[in-house]
């Protein structure tokens, strides 16, 4: 990127990001709406990383810096709600952590911070209100992209809840991802083309214009079990992408952990422009934690009959204070894996591509 292009990108940063960064900051915290509008016609995928244990972030940033790549950092409602969720990171804490690492390593690539899976799991006012509160907190913290996921409820309520929650995001002018069809692995019901079109037409009538649509295409969240096959229906994904491209809406792919890289490399050909990678980073962090700490986390998980990811909050202080050698091992493996994903996603060079498209 030329200095002139960098200055143009700096001038495009959203107001809420500037308020958090300060006028003198050179960190390129971008609006994902600008990013996805710019790369819509390019067969590349932006990697979005759920850094539940943020010790992976320096490694991811090093990889993006080296490969001239746009990346994103995100947390879902369950992971980082206003109370910190199961990772113990509130929106404000998460943004401060990401920006702190960016300052520390001199990160100069464009990126965005995304509110992943802002869910509505029940058709109740309290459920919708809790998501509205989170979205406002994320905006004030400096998030520049948001995902509303009411796929857990029936379509009419999904449409109504998404419209209600998305109105402030439209006013902010920031990036928006929406979802139709609950992501539930091979056992889940695939989202149809008709459902996707009906959903998006309804949103557009209410002047809600998303950049991305997440669908149920056979993927699942978390790790695959031994000998469990990956069932991502790229044919259906491509059919949906073709039907919605008239509105310049692309596909967001969830549940990529455990998917072979040779398959990941095909995703961009089927209209996918954002790829979420979450559990992978947790696995890397767990691998390099001190053995006694990880055993304590596993014991807590077993005694409380909860997934080990929920131990993250319980042991946050201990994780944050592990020896530097362990922190380095986490960051180093995250760097290697991030490079593999960025290259498989064909996103190397995407930062310069963005600069050229937005800044000439």
C-alpha positions in Angstrom: 0.0 0.0 0.0 1.3 3.5 -0.9 1.3 6.2 1.7 -1.4 8.0 -0.2 -3.6 4.9 -0.1 -3.0 4.4 3.6 -4.0 8.0 4.2 -7.2 7.5 2.3 -8.1 4.3 4.3 -7.3 6.2 7.5 -9.8 8.8 6.5 -12.5 6.2 5.9 -12.4 4.8 9.4 -15.8 5.0 11.1 -16.6 7.6 13.7 -17.0 5.1 16.6 -13.6 3.6 15.8 -11.9 7.1 15.7 -13.5 7.9 19.1 -11.8 4.8 20.6 -8.5 5.1 18.6 -8.0 8.8 18.9 -7.3 11.2 16.0 -3.5 10.5 16.0 -3.8 6.7 15.7 -2.6 5.0 12.5 -4.4 1.8 13.2 -6.6 0.8 10.2 -9.8 -0.3 12.0 -12.1 -0.4 9.1 -15.9 -0.6 8.5 -16.6 -4.1 7.2 -19.3 -2.6 4.9 -16.6 -0.8 2.9 -14.5 -4.0 2.9 -17.2 -6.4 1.6 -18.5 -3.8 -0.9 -15.0 -3.6 -2.3 -14.2 -7.3 -2.6 -17.6 -8.6 -3.6 -16.5 -9.5 -7.1 -13.2 -11.0 -6.1 -12.9 -14.7 -5.2 -11.3 -14.2 -1.8 -12.4 -14.8 1.7 -11.7 -12.6 4.7 -10.7 -14.7 7.7 -12.6 -13.8 10.9 -11.1 -15.1 14.1 -12.9 -15.8 17.3 -10.0 -15.1 19.7 -11.6 -16.6 22.8 -8.1 -16.8 24.3 -6.5 -13.6 22.8 -2.9 -14.8 23.1 -3.3 -16.1 19.5 -3.8 -12.5 18.2 -0.2 -11.5 17.8 0.5 -14.5 15.7 -2.5 -13.9 13.5 -1.5 -10.3 13.1 2.1 -11.3 12.1 0.7 -13.6 9.4 -1.7 -10.9 8.1 1.2 -8.4 8.0 3.5 -10.7 6.2 0.8 -11.8 3.6 -0.6 -8.3 3.1 -4.0 -9.6 4.2 -7.3 -8.2 5.6 -8.4 -10.1 8.7 -11.2 -9.7 11.3 -11.5 -10.4 15.0 -14.8 -11.4 16.5 -16.7 -12.7 19.5 -20.2 -14.1 19.6 -22.8 -13.1 22.2 -22.1 -16.2 24.2 -18.4 -15.6 24.1 -18.3 -11.9 24.9 -21.5 -10.5 26.1 -21.8 -7.3 28.1 -20.9 -9.4 31.2 -18.0 -11.0 29.4 -19.7 -14.2 28.3 -17.8 -17.5 28.8 -14.5 -15.9 27.8 -14.6 -13.2 30.4 -14.1 -10.5 27.7 -16.7 -7.7 27.5 -16.8 -5.8 24.2 -14.7 -3.0 25.6 -12.1 -5.4 27.0 -11.9 -7.2 23.6 -11.4 -4.1 21.6 -8.8 -2.8 24.0 -7.0 -6.1 23.8 -7.0 -6.2 19.9 -5.9 -2.6 19.7 -3.2 -3.1 22.3 -1.7 -5.9 20.3 -1.9 -3.8 17.1 0.0 -1.0 18.8 2.5 -3.4 20.3 3.5 -5.1 17.0 3.0 -2.1 14.8 0.2 -3.7 12.8 -0.5 -1.7 9.6 -3.0 -3.9 7.8 -6.7 -3.0 7.5 -9.0 -5.1 9.7 -12.4 -5.0 11.4 -13.9 -6.1 14.7 -17.1 -8.0 14.4 -19.9 -8.9 16.8 -20.5 -12.5 15.8 -23.8 -14.4 16.4 -25.8 -11.7 18.2 -28.4 -14.3 18.8 -32.2 -14.3 19.4 -32.8 -17.9 20.5 -36.3 -17.3 21.9 -39.2 -15.3 20.7 -39.4 -13.0 23.7 -38.9 -9.3 24.3 -36.2 -9.9 26.9 -34.1 -12.0 24.4 -34.3 -9.3 21.8 -33.6 -6.5 24.3 -30.5 -8.3 25.5 -29.1 -8.4 22.0 -30.0 -4.7 21.4 -28.0 -3.8 24.6 -25.0 -5.9 23.4 -25.0 -4.3 19.9 -25.0 -0.8 21.5 -22.2 -1.8 23.8 -20.2 -3.2 20.9 -20.7 0.0 18.9 -19.5 2.2 21.8 -16.5 -0.1 22.3 -15.4 0.3 18.7 -16.8 -2.7 16.9 -17.2 -1.9 13.2 -19.2 -4.9 12.0 -22.2 -6.9 13.4 -24.0 -10.2 12.9 -27.6 -10.7 13.9 -28.6 -14.3 14.2 -32.3 -15.0 14.9 -32.1 -18.2 12.9 -33.2 -20.2 16.0 -36.8 -18.9 15.8 -39.4 -19.2 13.1 -38.9 -17.2 9.9 -41.5 -14.4 10.6 -39.9 -13.7 14.0 -36.4 -13.9 12.5 -37.4 -11.3 10.0 -39.0 -9.0 12.6 -36.2 -9.4 15.2 -33.5 -8.8 12.5 -35.2 -5.7 11.2 -35.6 -4.3 14.7 -32.0 -5.0 15.8 -30.5 -3.9 12.4 -32.0 -0.5 12.3 -29.4 1.2 14.5 -26.6 -0.6 12.5 -28.0 1.0 9.3 -28.0 4.4 11.0 -24.4 3.8 12.0 -23.6 2.9 8.4 -21.6 -0.2 9.5 -21.3 -3.7 8.2 -24.1 -6.2 8.7 -24.3 -10.0 8.6 -27.7 -11.8 8.9 -28.6 -15.4 9.1 -31.4 -17.7 7.9 -31.3 -21.4 8.8 -29.7 -22.5 12.0 -26.1 -23.9 11.6 -26.3 -27.4 13.0 -24.0 -29.7 11.0 -24.9 -32.6 8.8 -28.1 -33.2 10.8 -29.3 -29.7 10.3 -31.8 -28.6 7.6 -30.2 -26.9 4.7 -31.2 -23.4 4.0 -33.1 -23.2 0.7 -32.7 -20.6 -2.1 -36.4 -19.6 -1.6 -35.9 -19.0 2.2 -32.8 -16.9 1.5 -34.6 -14.8 -1.1 -37.7 -14.3 1.0 -35.7 -13.4 4.0 -33.6 -10.8 2.2 -36.5 -9.3 0.3 -38.3 -8.8 3.6 -35.3 -7.0 5.1 -34.9 -4.8 2.0 -38.5 -3.7 2.2 -37.6 -2.3 5.7 -34.4 -0.7 4.3 -32.1 -3.2 6.0 -29.2 -3.9 3.6 -26.8 -6.6 4.8 -23.4 -7.3 3.3 -23.4 -11.0 4.3 -25.8 -13.9 4.7 -25.0 -16.9 6.9 -26.9 -20.0 6.0 -27.2 -23.6 7.1 -25.1 -25.5 4.5 -24.0 -28.5 6.5 -21.2 -27.0 8.6 -21.0 -27.2 12.3 -19.4 -25.2 15.1 -16.6 -26.6 17.2 -14.4 -29.6 16.6 -15.2 -32.6 14.5 -15.2 -36.0 16.3 -12.8 -38.7 15.3 -13.8 -40.1 11.9 -16.6 -37.6 11.6 -16.9 -36.3 8.0 -17.2 -32.7 6.9 -20.6 -32.1 5.2 -20.6 -28.7 3.6 -22.9 -28.5 0.7 -21.1 -26.1 -1.7 -23.6 -26.7 -4.5 -26.5 -25.3 -2.3 -24.2 -22.6 -1.1 -23.5 -21.5 -4.7 -27.1 -21.6 -5.6 -28.0 -19.3 -2.7 -25.1 -17.0 -3.6 -26.2 -16.8 -7.2 -29.8 -15.9 -6.1 -28.7 -13.1 -3.7 -25.9 -11.5 -5.7 -28.4 -9.1 -7.3 -28.3 -7.3 -4.0 -24.5 -7.6 -3.7 -24.8 -9.8 -0.7 -22.2 -12.5 -0.2 -22.1 -15.7 2.0 -20.5 -15.8 5.4 -19.3 -19.4 6.2 -19.4 -20.5 9.8 -17.9 -23.7 11.3 -14.6 -24.0 9.4 -12.5 -25.6 12.2 -11.6 -29.1 11.1 -12.4 -28.5 7.4 -9.5 -29.7 5.2 -7.6 -26.8 3.6 -8.0 -28.2 0.1 -11.8 -27.9 0.6 -11.5 -24.5 2.2 -9.7 -23.4 -0.9 -12.8 -24.0 -3.0 -15.1 -21.8 -0.8 -14.4 -18.6 -2.6 -15.7 -20.1 -5.9 -19.2 -20.4 -4.3 -19.8 -16.8 -3.2 -18.3 -17.1 0.2 -16.5 -13.9 1.2 -16.1 -14.3 5.0 -14.9 -17.4 6.8 -15.2 -17.8 10.5 -12.4 -19.6 12.3 -12.9 -20.0 16.0 -12.2 -23.3 17.7 -8.9 -23.7 15.9 -7.4 -20.8 17.9 -8.8 -22.2 21.1 -7.2 -25.6 20.3 -3.8 -23.9 19.7 -4.0 -22.0 23.0 -5.0 -25.1 24.9 -2.1 -27.1 23.4 0.5 -24.7 24.7 -0.9 -23.9 28.1 1.1 -25.1 31.1 0.0 -28.8 31.7 -1.2 -28.2 35.2 -3.4 -25.3 34.2 -4.9 -27.2 31.3 -5.6 -30.2 33.6 -7.3 -27.9 36.1 -9.5 -26.5 33.2 -10.4 -30.0 32.1 -11.3 -31.0 35.7 -13.5 -28.0 36.1 -15.2 -28.8 32.8 -15.9 -32.4 33.8 -17.1 -31.5 37.3 -19.5 -28.8 36.0 -20.6 -30.9 33.0 -19.8 -28.0 30.7 -17.7 -27.7 27.5 -14.1 -26.8 28.1 -14.6 -23.5 26.3 -16.6 -22.4 29.3 -13.5 -22.8 31.5 -11.9 -19.9 29.7 -13.6 -17.3 32.0 -13.1 -19.3 35.1 -9.3 -19.4 34.5 -8.8 -16.1 32.7 -6.4 -14.7 35.3 -4.3 -17.8 35.2 -4.3 -17.9 31.3 -3.4 -14.2 31.1 -0.4 -14.7 33.4 1.2 -17.9 31.9 5.0 -17.7 31.3 6.3 -15.8 28.3 7.6 -19.0 26.7 4.0 -20.4 26.6 2.7 -17.2 25.2 5.3 -17.3 22.5 4.5 -20.9 21.6 0.8 -20.0 21.3 1.5 -16.9 19.1 4.0 -18.8 16.9 1.6 -21.7 16.1 -1.2 -19.2 15.5 1.1 -17.4 13.0 1.7 -20.6 11.1 -1.9 -21.7 11.0 -3.2 -18.2 10.1 -0.8 -18.1 7.1 -2.3 -21.5 6.0 -5.8 -20.2 6.2 -5.1 -16.8 4.6 -3.4 -18.6 1.7 -6.2 -21.2 1.4 -8.8 -18.3 1.5 -6.8 -16.6 -1.4 -6.6 -13.5 0.8 -2.9 -12.9 0.6 -2.6 -9.5 -1.1 -6.2 -8.5 -0.1 -5.0 -5.5 1.9 -3.4 -3.9 -1.1 -6.4 -4.9 -3.3 -8.7 -3.1 -0.9 -6.4 -0.1 -0.9 -6.4 0.0 -4.7 -10.2 -0.3 -4.9 -11.0 2.2 -2.2 -8.1 4.7 -2.6 -7.0 4.3 -6.2 
